[in-house]
Amino acid sequence: MRYNAAAMSNHPTDFTGDIPTAIRDAVVAAIPDAVVEAAGGGGHWTITVTSPVFAGKSLLVSHRLVMSAIAPLLAGAAPPIHAVDSLTTRVP
C-alpha cells in the first residue's frame, strides 16, 4: 500500500536547511559516484539512487548502503526524515 505524504500530518523538525540537498550530500558522501533524487515533504521521502556500486549486490545490501548513509537524518527528537516511503536503487 502506498501512502500519500501530502495527506499525512506535517512532521515537525528542528532541521534547518534544504532536506533534499542534505539527503543527496549524505548519500554522495558514502557513495561518491551516486546520482540521487529525493522528493517529499512532511517528513516522508521518496529516494532514488543510481550507482555502479549496486552492481552484483542484493536489494537488501543496496538499501542498507543508502539507509546507513542517511541514518543521521533519521535520528533525534525532531529529525528531518520521519520515513522513507520509497527507496529505489539502480545500476546505470
C-alpha positions in Angstrom: 0.0 0.0 0.0 1.3 3.4 -0.9 0.6 6.4 1.3 0.1 9.9 0.1 2.6 12.0 2.0 0.7 15.2 1.3 -2.4 13.7 3.1 -0.3 13.0 6.2 0.1 15.4 9.0 3.2 17.6 9.0 6.2 16.2 10.7 7.9 18.8 13.0 11.6 19.1 12.7 14.3 21.3 14.1 16.4 20.8 11.0 17.4 24.0 9.2 18.4 23.8 5.5 17.3 22.1 2.4 16.3 18.4 3.2 16.7 17.1 -0.4 20.2 18.6 -0.5 21.0 17.0 2.9 19.9 13.6 1.6 21.9 14.0 -1.6 25.0 15.1 0.3 24.8 12.3 2.8 24.4 9.6 0.1 27.2 11.1 -2.1 29.5 11.2 1.0 29.0 7.4 1.3 28.7 6.6 -2.4 30.7 9.2 -4.2 29.5 8.4 -7.8 25.8 8.3 -6.8 23.1 10.2 -8.6 20.5 10.9 -6.0 16.9 12.1 -6.5 14.9 13.0 -3.4 11.4 14.2 -3.2 8.8 14.6 -0.5 7.9 16.6 2.5 6.2 16.5 5.8 8.9 14.0 7.0 8.1 11.5 4.2 10.5 11.0 1.4 11.0 9.1 -1.8 14.6 8.5 -2.7 16.2 7.0 -5.9 19.9 6.3 -6.0 21.8 5.3 -9.2 25.3 4.0 -8.8 27.6 1.2 -10.2 28.3 0.3 -6.6 25.0 -1.6 -6.5 26.1 -4.0 -9.3 26.0 -7.6 -8.0 24.6 -6.6 -4.6 21.3 -7.8 -3.3 18.4 -5.3 -2.8 18.9 -5.6 0.9 22.6 -4.7 0.8 21.9 -1.8 -1.6 19.2 -0.4 0.6 21.4 -0.8 3.7 24.1 1.3 2.0 21.7 4.1 1.4 19.9 3.9 4.7 23.1 3.9 6.7 24.2 7.0 4.8 21.1 8.9 5.7 20.8 7.5 9.3 21.8 10.8 10.9 18.9 12.5 9.1 16.5 9.9 10.8 17.9 10.3 14.3 17.0 12.6 17.1 13.8 14.0 18.7 12.7 16.0 15.6 14.6 14.6 12.5 14.1 16.0 9.0 13.2 12.5 7.8 10.4 10.6 9.6 10.0 7.9 6.9 11.4 6.8 3.6 8.2 5.8 1.8 10.0 4.5 -1.3 13.7 3.7 -1.8 14.9 2.6 -5.3 18.5 1.7 -6.0 19.6 1.3 -9.6 22.7 0.4 -11.6 23.3 2.8 -14.5 
